[in-house]
């Protein structure tokens, strides 16, 4: 990072300075991702009964926002360079960009061995991928300038790299914000869940007041009410419901309220899915 920044300033290359900026945030992003993974392994305690898994999601959100900020800064600087071209030292860019590419390839390969389904690791990987693409852009820009002396290629490639990164960054911010807002998991169809329970367990007359959310990137929690026949064995209904939720939907942490009369909670009448079915 230091070499790229110093080289970018001396060679007047936006591509190198942008890549150095990526590396600066990557250092923080990787540190944040590492700390989140370590802290998330702590067991639940009296203050945090769900444990520390949510910290990994928070780290993803922060890293995604940092990526968007960097992309905006690079885009602004690139436009300024296009309007006011600056001569650059192409040979210095080529050597430093090649060195950065080697480093980024090594780090990228290390992260790819991690959990591909962990959005925290994905955020860190996207940071490094941005650096890797930035190094490639710097090398290409240096070669074009050496061969053609066309200076605008430096800011143009910086814009291209920014465009490649921004889609992934927006996706990370959207997904992590959805979890932080206690949104229902995107893969889960609550209508299907209700129909499955009512069809597979005859004693259940109605399923309502269903709430699902994710504490961490993969841990789904559920609470619900189940209206059952008065003669039903409630303990057996509870066991069968939990087993079906675990087997069919992979949800193992559930809180289920068994009812034999109409739901007395005021907000049961405001259940959006129940209203849609009616």
C-alpha positions as CSV (number, residue, x, y, z in Angstrom):
1,X,0.0,0.0,0.0
2,X,2.8,2.4,1.0
3,X,4.8,1.6,-2.2
4,X,1.8,2.0,-4.4
5,X,0.8,5.3,-2.8
6,X,4.3,6.8,-3.0
7,X,4.7,5.5,-6.5
8,X,1.4,6.9,-7.6
9,X,2.2,10.3,-6.3
10,X,5.6,10.3,-7.9
11,X,4.4,8.9,-11.2
12,X,1.2,11.0,-11.0
13,X,-0.9,7.9,-11.6
14,X,-4.5,7.9,-10.4
15,X,-4.7,4.2,-11.0
16,X,-1.9,3.5,-8.5
17,X,-3.2,6.0,-6.0
18,X,-6.7,4.5,-6.3
19,X,-5.3,1.0,-5.8
20,X,-3.3,2.2,-2.7
21,X,-6.6,3.7,-1.4
22,X,-8.2,0.3,-1.9
23,X,-5.4,-1.4,0.0
24,X,-5.8,1.0,2.9
25,X,-9.4,0.2,3.3
26,X,-8.6,-3.5,2.7
27,X,-6.2,-3.5,5.6
28,X,-9.0,-2.2,7.8
29,X,-11.6,-4.5,6.1
30,X,-9.6,-7.6,6.7
31,X,-8.8,-6.6,10.3
32,X,-12.5,-6.0,10.8
33,X,-13.5,-9.3,9.2
34,X,-10.9,-11.2,11.2
35,X,-12.0,-9.6,14.5
36,X,-15.7,-10.3,13.7
37,X,-15.0,-13.9,13.0
38,X,-13.0,-14.3,16.2
39,X,-15.6,-12.5,18.4
40,X,-18.5,-14.3,16.8
41,X,-17.1,-17.6,18.2
42,X,-17.8,-16.4,21.7
43,X,-20.7,-18.2,23.4
44,X,-24.0,-16.5,24.3
45,X,-24.0,-14.7,27.7
46,X,-26.5,-12.9,29.9
47,X,-26.2,-9.6,28.0
48,X,-26.3,-11.2,24.5
49,X,-28.5,-14.2,24.6
50,X,-28.2,-14.8,20.8
51,X,-24.4,-14.7,21.0
52,X,-22.1,-12.5,18.8
53,X,-23.0,-13.8,15.3
54,X,-24.6,-10.5,14.3
55,X,-21.2,-8.8,14.6
56,X,-20.1,-10.6,11.3
57,X,-23.1,-9.0,9.6
58,X,-22.3,-5.6,11.0
59,X,-18.7,-5.9,9.7
60,X,-20.1,-6.8,6.3
61,X,-22.3,-3.6,6.3
62,X,-19.4,-1.4,7.3
63,X,-17.1,-2.9,4.7
64,X,-19.7,-2.6,2.0
65,X,-20.3,1.1,2.8
66,X,-16.5,1.7,2.8
67,X,-16.3,0.2,-0.7
68,X,-19.1,2.5,-2.0
69,X,-17.3,5.5,-0.5
70,X,-14.0,4.6,-2.2
71,X,-15.7,3.9,-5.5
72,X,-17.3,7.4,-5.4
73,X,-14.0,9.0,-4.6
74,X,-12.1,7.2,-7.4
75,X,-14.9,8.1,-9.8
76,X,-14.7,11.8,-8.9
77,X,-10.9,11.9,-9.2
78,X,-11.1,10.0,-12.5
79,X,-13.5,12.6,-14.0
80,X,-11.2,15.4,-12.9
81,X,-8.3,13.7,-14.6
82,X,-10.3,13.3,-17.8
83,X,-11.1,17.0,-17.8
84,X,-7.5,17.9,-17.0
85,X,-5.1,15.2,-18.2
86,X,-1.8,14.8,-16.2
87,X,1.3,13.1,-17.6
88,X,2.4,10.0,-15.7
89,X,5.5,7.8,-15.4
90,X,4.4,4.7,-17.1
91,X,7.5,2.6,-16.3
92,X,7.0,3.2,-12.5
93,X,3.3,2.4,-12.8
94,X,4.1,-0.9,-14.6
95,X,6.6,-2.2,-12.0
96,X,4.6,-1.1,-8.9
97,X,1.3,-2.4,-10.4
98,X,3.0,-5.8,-11.1
99,X,4.2,-6.0,-7.5
100,X,0.7,-5.1,-6.2
101,X,-0.9,-7.7,-8.5
102,X,1.3,-10.5,-7.0
103,X,0.5,-9.5,-3.5
104,X,-3.3,-9.3,-4.2
105,X,-3.3,-12.7,-6.0
106,X,-1.8,-14.3,-2.9
107,X,-4.3,-12.7,-0.5
108,X,-7.2,-13.4,-2.8
109,X,-6.3,-17.1,-3.0
110,X,-6.1,-17.2,0.8
111,X,-9.6,-15.7,1.2
112,X,-11.1,-18.0,-1.5
113,X,-10.3,-20.9,0.8
114,X,-12.6,-19.5,3.4
115,X,-16.3,-20.0,3.8
116,X,-17.9,-18.9,0.5
117,X,-21.3,-18.6,2.2
118,X,-20.1,-16.2,4.9
119,X,-21.0,-12.6,3.7
120,X,-18.3,-11.3,6.1
121,X,-15.6,-13.3,4.2
122,X,-17.3,-12.3,0.9
123,X,-17.0,-8.6,1.8
124,X,-13.3,-9.0,2.6
125,X,-12.8,-10.9,-0.7
126,X,-14.5,-8.2,-2.7
127,X,-12.2,-5.6,-1.2
128,X,-9.2,-7.7,-2.3
129,X,-10.7,-8.4,-5.7
130,X,-11.1,-4.6,-6.1
131,X,-7.4,-4.2,-5.4
132,X,-6.5,-7.1,-7.8
133,X,-8.5,-5.4,-10.6
134,X,-6.9,-2.1,-9.7
135,X,-3.4,-3.6,-10.1
136,X,-4.4,-5.1,-13.5
137,X,-5.8,-1.7,-14.5
138,X,-2.6,0.0,-13.5
139,X,-0.5,-2.5,-15.6
140,X,-2.8,-2.1,-18.6
141,X,-2.7,1.7,-18.3
142,X,1.1,1.7,-18.1
143,X,1.4,-0.5,-21.2
144,X,-1.0,1.6,-23.2
145,X,0.8,4.8,-22.3
146,X,4.2,3.3,-23.1
147,X,2.9,2.1,-26.5
148,X,0.7,5.0,-27.5
149,X,1.4,7.9,-25.0
150,X,-2.4,8.1,-24.5
151,X,-2.8,9.5,-21.0
152,X,-6.7,9.3,-20.5
153,X,-6.4,5.5,-20.3
154,X,-5.3,5.9,-16.6
155,X,-8.5,7.5,-15.3
156,X,-10.7,5.6,-17.8
157,X,-9.5,2.2,-16.4
158,X,-10.0,3.5,-12.8
159,X,-13.7,4.1,-13.7
160,X,-14.0,0.7,-15.2
161,X,-12.6,-1.0,-12.1
162,X,-15.0,1.1,-9.9
163,X,-18.0,0.0,-12.0
164,X,-17.0,-3.6,-11.6
165,X,-16.8,-3.3,-7.8
166,X,-19.9,-1.2,-7.2
167,X,-22.5,-3.9,-8.0
168,X,-21.0,-6.3,-5.5
169,X,-20.7,-3.6,-2.9
170,X,-24.3,-2.6,-3.2
171,X,-25.4,-6.3,-2.9
172,X,-23.4,-6.7,0.3
173,X,-24.8,-3.6,1.8
174,X,-28.4,-4.6,0.8
175,X,-28.1,-8.1,2.2
176,X,-26.4,-7.1,5.5
177,X,-28.9,-4.2,6.0
178,X,-31.7,-6.7,5.5
179,X,-30.4,-8.9,8.3
180,X,-29.7,-5.9,10.6
181,X,-33.3,-4.8,10.0
182,X,-34.5,-8.2,11.2
183,X,-35.8,-9.0,7.7
184,X,-37.1,-12.5,6.9
185,X,-34.5,-14.7,5.2
186,X,-34.6,-14.1,1.4
187,X,-34.7,-17.8,0.7
188,X,-37.7,-18.5,2.9
189,X,-41.2,-18.5,1.6
190,X,-43.4,-18.0,4.7
191,X,-46.6,-18.9,2.7
192,X,-45.0,-22.3,1.8
193,X,-43.9,-22.8,5.4
194,X,-47.5,-22.3,6.7
195,X,-49.0,-24.5,4.0
196,X,-46.5,-27.3,4.7
197,X,-47.2,-27.3,8.4
198,X,-51.0,-27.3,7.9
199,X,-50.8,-30.1,5.3
200,X,-48.2,-32.4,6.9
201,X,-49.5,-32.1,10.5
202,X,-53.3,-32.9,10.5
203,X,-53.8,-31.6,14.1
204,X,-52.8,-28.1,13.0
205,X,-55.8,-26.0,11.9
206,X,-54.0,-22.8,11.2
207,X,-50.5,-21.3,11.4
208,X,-50.2,-17.5,12.0
209,X,-48.2,-14.9,13.7
210,X,-45.0,-16.2,12.0
211,X,-41.8,-14.2,12.4
212,X,-38.5,-15.3,11.0
213,X,-35.2,-13.5,11.1
214,X,-31.4,-14.2,10.9
215,X,-29.0,-13.5,13.7
216,X,-25.9,-14.3,11.7
217,X,-25.2,-15.0,8.0
218,X,-26.7,-18.5,8.3
219,X,-28.6,-18.9,11.6
220,X,-32.4,-18.6,11.1
221,X,-34.8,-18.1,14.0
222,X,-38.6,-18.5,14.0
223,X,-41.5,-17.8,16.3
224,X,-45.1,-18.7,15.4
225,X,-48.6,-19.6,16.7
226,X,-50.2,-22.9,15.8
227,X,-54.0,-23.4,16.3
228,X,-54.7,-27.1,16.9
229,X,-57.7,-29.3,17.5
230,X,-58.9,-29.4,21.0
231,X,-58.3,-33.2,21.2
232,X,-54.8,-33.0,19.8
233,X,-51.8,-34.2,21.8
234,X,-50.1,-30.8,22.1
235,X,-46.7,-32.2,23.1
236,X,-46.7,-34.4,20.0
237,X,-47.8,-31.6,17.8
238,X,-44.9,-29.5,19.1
239,X,-42.4,-32.3,18.5
240,X,-43.6,-32.9,15.0
241,X,-43.7,-29.3,14.1
242,X,-40.1,-28.7,15.3
243,X,-38.9,-31.8,13.5
244,X,-40.6,-30.8,10.2
245,X,-39.2,-27.2,10.4
246,X,-35.7,-28.6,10.9
247,X,-36.0,-31.2,8.2
248,X,-37.8,-29.2,5.5
249,X,-36.5,-25.7,6.1
250,X,-33.3,-26.2,8.2
251,X,-34.7,-24.1,11.0
252,X,-33.7,-25.5,14.3
253,X,-34.2,-22.6,16.7
254,X,-37.9,-22.2,17.1
255,X,-40.4,-20.9,19.6
256,X,-43.9,-22.2,19.0
257,X,-47.1,-21.2,20.8
258,X,-49.8,-23.9,20.7
259,X,-53.4,-22.6,20.8
260,X,-56.8,-24.4,21.0
261,X,-58.9,-21.2,20.8
262,X,-58.6,-18.1,18.6
263,X,-55.5,-16.1,19.0
264,X,-55.9,-13.4,21.7
265,X,-53.0,-11.2,20.6
266,X,-54.2,-7.9,19.1
267,X,-51.7,-8.0,16.2
268,X,-52.9,-11.4,15.1
269,X,-55.6,-9.7,13.1
270,X,-52.9,-7.6,11.4
271,X,-51.0,-10.6,10.2
272,X,-50.2,-9.6,6.5
273,X,-50.0,-13.2,5.2
274,X,-53.1,-14.3,7.0
275,X,-55.0,-11.3,5.5
276,X,-53.7,-12.2,2.0
277,X,-54.9,-15.7,2.4
278,X,-58.3,-14.5,3.5
